Amino acid sequence: MLNLSKYRVPFFFLIVAFVIIGTYVAIKFTQGYRFDFSSKSVMPTGMLVVNSSPHGAQVFIDGKLKGATNSTLSLPPGEYLVEIKKPGTFPWQKKLLIEKELVTQANALLFPQVPDLKPLTFTGVENPKISPDGGKIVYSISSPSPQAGLWVLDLGGFLFSSNREPRQIAKDRAGYNFSELNYYWTPDSRQILVETQKEKYLLDPSQLNPSASFVDVSKSLEQMALTWTKEEKIRNEARFKKVPEKLKEILASSATDISFSPDGTKILYTATASAEIPEKLIPPVPASSNQPESRKIEAGRLYVYDIKEDRNFTIPFNLPEPTPTPTQAKSVKTKDKTITPTPTPTPVKIETENWLTKPNWFPSSNHLIWLEAGENGDKVIICEYDGTNSTAVYSGPMVSPFAFVSPGGERLVILTQISFDPESKPNLYSVSLK
């Protein structure tokens, strides 16, 4: 009879060796190493995670179909042209560098080539203005319409539900033709300021304001503006805590129109003087963006700085005219430390500018959106924050510059006139982006 006791020790070491080898192989596999049958050797690879919205798009690597989105591909180290395509949407493409043992992401937001256009109002709209938080639009309806006055449209997630219909917040009356008056959102998006020649009133956008509630706030408005500015300053100081000190100096001396992305990880700014952003302001981030960047900035150009990855990108937008160079602020040295000047973001204004007359942040924080003049009318352009994949998502009839984006980024809202009646007035329409 076979005596198995003498094989126990070799069998134990065999199991241990199998576990060690299996663990080592599993670790190398997760790091991206694969067996290459052509060279009959184990080769290092990198991982490409490909996602798209909407899902189910095709993934092409150097022109060859490799699969579908929401998947992971193993590729030998090198630079590849990655294309993501789905019928009915604009294609996405970018050159990506795949590095061994690292994960690179390709996240494509695919916009429809033929967007869905739906009316939001039917009564005629004049002078629409979006709130600073992007959640509401105030507009006027002129006399002799029985609905004349100020109206507010919510742009939340229930844009088309019955409880999200436009609501009237003020009615025209003697001496108050709102279509002829100036009105603006307050910086906190909570009220609407209406200006007459002699008086100023704050209206509640959530309800109908009776004429008896119109109280002149001209004397207290300056103090209110100081409060709004103070609140904005506190928010900006919190955002700037994550910005490298050297970049703060550059922004303070050589930039204007500073705007943080909604998630606070990126900065959009206009250069007012030439400067150079030093390399490695933060420790290098593995598998960070490898798109061409511009660390030498030029006056009159738009840039986006990625705080998390220490990358600076040029935005393909031509400013109408260069911004004057401000007086340069310098660091102040004390016995204990160096005080770096705090950059000044775009100042708080009572009047809200139409967002798309120049690049502004798309709600995703990974894209910018703006209006661009064309031969056949204005276009709405969306591009990624690194300046790639610039796409005209809408080109058609539009009363410029009244184009807005909903808080979730799922649709545009434009003012346009789509009617065969030349006397009809323009209305607000929704243009789907997803």
ZAMARGU-4260 file (C-alpha; in steps of 0.2 Angstrom, whole numbers, plus 5000, padded with zeros to 4 digits):
<rodrens>
0) 5000/5000/5000 | 5006/5017/4995 | 5013/5027/5010 | 5007/5045/5008 | 5015/5052/5024
5) 5032/5054/5016 | 5024/5065/5002 | 5016/5077/5014 | 5031/5089/5015 | 5034/5090/4996
10) 5015/5092/4994 | 5014/5106/5006 | 5029/5116/4998 | 5021/5112/4981 | 5004/5121/4987
15) 5014/5135/4994 | 5024/5138/4978 | 5007/5137/4968 | 4999/5150/4979 | 5015/5162/4978
20) 5016/5159/4959 | 4997/5162/4957 | 4997/5177/4967 | 5012/5184/4958 | 5003/5181/4941
25) 4987/5189/4947 | 4996/5204/4953 | 5005/5206/4936 | 4989/5203/4927 | 4980/5217/4936
30) 4995/5228/4933 | 4992/5225/4914 | 5005/5212/4909 | 4999/5200/4896 | 5007/5185/4886
35) 5012/5190/4868 | 5010/5175/4857 | 5020/5183/4843 | 5035/5186/4854 | 5032/5172/4866
40) 5035/5183/4881 | 5026/5192/4894 | 5024/5211/4889 | 5018/5225/4900 | 5002/5234/4895
45) 4992/5249/4900 | 4973/5249/4904 | 4961/5260/4894 | 4944/5263/4902 | 4932/5269/4889
50) 4915/5277/4895 | 4902/5287/4885 | 4886/5295/4888 | 4875/5289/4880 | 4881/5271/4882
55) 4884/5258/4869 | 4895/5268/4857 | 4909/5259/4847 | 4927/5261/4851 | 4940/5262/4838
60) 4959/5262/4841 | 4969/5268/4827 | 4955/5266/4815 | 4951/5248/4821 | 4935/5243/4830
65) 4940/5236/4847 | 4923/5235/4856 | 4910/5245/4865 | 4911/5259/4878 | 4909/5256/4897
70) 4923/5243/4895 | 4942/5241/4899 | 4955/5238/4885 | 4973/5232/4888 | 4985/5240/4876
75) 5004/5240/4874 | 5012/5256/4879 | 5011/5270/4866 | 5001/5284/4859 | 4984/5279/4851
80) 4970/5288/4842 | 4955/5284/4851 | 4938/5287/4843 | 4921/5284/4850 | 4906/5284/4838
85) 4887/5281/4840 | 4875/5283/4826 | 4865/5300/4828 | 4879/5308/4838 | 4894/5318/4834
90) 4910/5307/4835 | 4923/5310/4849 | 4942/5307/4846 | 4958/5311/4856 | 4976/5305/4855
95) 4980/5296/4871 | 4996/5290/4878 | 4995/5273/4886 | 5008/5269/4899 | 5013/5252/4906
100) 5004/5247/4923 | 4994/5263/4923 | 4975/5266/4919 | 4970/5280/4907 | 4952/5285/4905
105) 4942/5291/4890 | 4926/5299/4895 | 4916/5304/4880 | 4900/5315/4881 | 4892/5312/4864
110) 4880/5326/4858 | 4865/5322/4846 | 4868/5328/4828 | 4849/5331/4826 | 4843/5338/4843
115) 4825/5338/4848 | 4817/5355/4849 | 4802/5358/4860 | 4793/5375/4865 | 4793/5380/4883
120) 4783/5396/4881 | 4769/5402/4869 | 4765/5419/4874 | 4780/5428/4867 | 4796/5432/4877
125) 4807/5447/4879 | 4824/5450/4888 | 4826/5433/4896 | 4840/5432/4910 | 4846/5417/4918
130) 4850/5417/4937 | 4868/5415/4943 | 4865/5398/4949 | 4858/5393/4932 | 4842/5386/4939
135) 4829/5399/4933 | 4825/5412/4919 | 4816/5428/4921 | 4808/5436/4906 | 4794/5449/4902
140) 4778/5448/4892 | 4773/5465/4885 | 4756/5474/4884 | 4743/5472/4877 | 4744/5454/4881
145) 4733/5450/4896 | 4748/5440/4903 | 4759/5456/4903 | 4772/5457/4917 | 4787/5447/4923
150) 4788/5428/4922 | 4800/5415/4929 | 4804/5398/4921 | 4812/5384/4932 | 4826/5374/4923
155) 4827/5360/4935 | 4825/5341/4932 | 4806/5342/4930 | 4807/5355/4916 | 4792/5348/4907
160) 4781/5343/4921 | 4765/5352/4925 | 4772/5359/4941 | 4786/5367/4932 | 4776/5378/4920
165) 4781/5396/4919 | 4774/5407/4933 | 4770/5425/4934 | 4778/5435/4948 | 4772/5453/4944
170) 4759/5460/4933 | 4760/5476/4922 | 4751/5491/4929 | 4751/5510/4927 | 4769/5516/4927
175) 4775/5498/4927 | 4778/5491/4910 | 4791/5478/4914 | 4796/5475/4896 | 4803/5493/4896
180) 4811/5492/4913 | 4828/5485/4919 | 4828/5469/4929 | 4841/5458/4936 | 4844/5443/4947
185) 4853/5446/4963 | 4870/5437/4964 | 4862/5424/4976 | 4848/5420/4964 | 4835/5422/4977
190) 4827/5439/4971 | 4825/5449/4956 | 4829/5468/4956 | 4818/5479/4946 | 4824/5497/4942
195) 4813/5512/4937 | 4819/5529/4934 | 4817/5534/4952 | 4815/5518/4962 | 4822/5500/4964
200) 4812/5485/4970 | 4816/5467/4975 | 4804/5453/4969 | 4802/5436/4976 | 4803/5424/4960
205) 4793/5410/4969 | 4777/5419/4969 | 4766/5433/4962 | 4771/5449/4970 | 4756/5461/4973
210) 4759/5479/4970 | 4757/5483/4989 | 4773/5473/4992 | 4784/5484/4981 | 4796/5493/4993
215) 4809/5505/4987 | 4826/5497/4992 | 4837/5511/4984 | 4845/5516/5000 | 4849/5499/5007
220) 4854/5492/4990 | 4872/5497/4992 | 4873/5488/5009 | 4865/5473/5001 | 4878/5473/4987
225) 4892/5473/5000 | 4885/5458/5009 | 4884/5449/4992 | 4902/5453/4988 | 4908/5448/5005
230) 4899/5431/5004 | 4907/5428/4986 | 4924/5433/4994 | 4922/5420/5007 | 4918/5407/4994
235) 4932/5412/4983 | 4945/5411/4997 | 4939/5393/5001 | 4942/5388/4983 | 4959/5397/4981
240) 4965/5386/4996 | 4968/5372/4984 | 4978/5383/4971 | 4997/5382/4971 | 5005/5398/4978
245) 5015/5401/4962 | 4999/5400/4952 | 4990/5412/4964 | 5004/5425/4960 | 5002/5423/4941
250) 4983/5424/4942 | 4984/5440/4953 | 4996/5449/4941 | 4993/5442/4924 | 4974/5436/4923
255) 4957/5442/4924 | 4939/5435/4923 | 4944/5421/4934 | 4930/5407/4936 | 4930/5391/4945
260) 4922/5375/4938 | 4906/5369/4947 | 4916/5356/4956 | 4930/5368/4960 | 4944/5357/4952
265) 4948/5369/4937 | 4950/5387/4934 | 4945/5397/4918 | 4954/5413/4916 | 4959/5426/4903
270) 4978/5431/4902 | 4981/5450/4903 | 5000/5448/4902 | 5013/5435/4896 | 5019/5424/4910
275) 5025/5406/4912 | 5018/5393/4924 | 5033/5383/4932 | 5033/5364/4930 | 5028/5353/4944
280) 5018/5365/4955 | 5012/5349/4963 | 5019/5331/4964 | 5015/5322/4947 | 4999/5313/4946
285) 4999/5295/4938 | 4990/5293/4922 | 4986/5312/4921 | 4980/5320/4905 | 4993/5320/4891
290) 4985/5332/4880 | 4996/5346/4874 | 4997/5360/4886 | 5002/5379/4887 | 5012/5384/4902
295) 5018/5400/4893 | 5002/5411/4893 | 4999/5426/4881 | 4989/5441/4884 | 4972/5441/4877
300) 4970/5421/4877 | 4959/5410/4887 | 4966/5396/4897 | 4960/5382/4909 | 4971/5376/4923
305) 4968/5359/4930 | 4971/5360/4949 | 4972/5342/4952 | 4984/5338/4938 | 4994/5354/4937
310) 4990/5356/4918 | 4986/5372/4908 | 4976/5372/4892 | 4973/5384/4879 | 4954/5387/4874
315) 4951/5389/4855 | 4941/5405/4857 | 4945/5422/4850 | 4942/5436/4862 | 4934/5452/4854
320) 4948/5463/4861 | 4962/5461/4874 | 4959/5465/4892 | 4969/5479/4899 | 4984/5473/4910
325) 4981/5477/4928 | 4994/5484/4940 | 5004/5469/4945 | 5003/5463/4963 | 5018/5457/4971
330) 5022/5445/4986 | 5025/5454/5002 | 5038/5446/5013 | 5038/5447/5032 | 5049/5440/5045
335) 5039/5424/5047 | 5032/5421/5029 | 5028/5427/5012 | 5010/5433/5009 | 5004/5429/4992
340) 4991/5441/4984 | 4974/5433/4982 | 4968/5433/4964 | 4952/5443/4960 | 4938/5433/4952
345) 4925/5441/4941 | 4918/5454/4953 | 4900/5452/4959 | 4888/5462/4948 | 4869/5465/4951
350) 4866/5463/4933 | 4869/5445/4926 | 4877/5444/4909 | 4871/5431/4897 | 4882/5417/4900
355) 4886/5411/4883 | 4893/5427/4875 | 4910/5420/4880 | 4916/5403/4886 | 4908/5398/4903
360) 4908/5382/4912 | 4896/5368/4907 | 4888/5359/4922 | 4899/5344/4919 | 4915/5354/4924
365) 4924/5345/4910 | 4917/5356/4896 | 4915/5374/4891 | 4901/5382/4881 | 4899/5398/4871
370) 4891/5406/4857 | 4901/5408/4841 | 4896/5420/4826 | 4893/5411/4810 | 4889/5415/4792
375) 4872/5408/4793 | 4869/5413/4811 | 4876/5410/4828 | 4881/5393/4834 | 4882/5385/4851
380) 4899/5377/4854 | 4904/5365/4867 | 4922/5359/4869 | 4932/5349/4882 | 4941/5359/4895
385) 4958/5354/4887 | 4952/5362/4871 | 4948/5346/4861 | 4932/5340/4853 | 4925/5357/4849
390) 4907/5353/4843 | 4893/5365/4836 | 4879/5357/4846 | 4866/5369/4839 | 4866/5380/4823
395) 4849/5387/4818 | 4837/5402/4821 | 4841/5411/4837 | 4839/5428/4845 | 4856/5431/4850
400) 4864/5431/4863 | 4849/5423/4872 | 4855/5405/4874 | 4856/5396/4891 | 4861/5379/4898
405) 4850/5369/4910 | 4858/5365/4927 | 4860/5346/4923 | 4867/5350/4906 | 4854/5339/4897
410) 4847/5353/4886 | 4850/5371/4880 | 4836/5384/4881 | 4836/5397/4867 | 4826/5412/4862
415) 4820/5410/4844 | 4805/5413/4832 | 4799/5398/4823 | 4783/5404/4815 | 4777/5409/4798
420) 4768/5424/4805 | 4780/5439/4804 | 4771/5448/4818 | 4773/5433/4830 | 4786/5436/4845
425) 4800/5424/4849 | 4798/5411/4863 | 4809/5400/4873 | 4813/5383/4866 | 4822/5368/4873
430) 4836/5359/4863 | 4841/5342/4869 | 4859/5338/4872 | 4857/5320/4878
</rodrens>
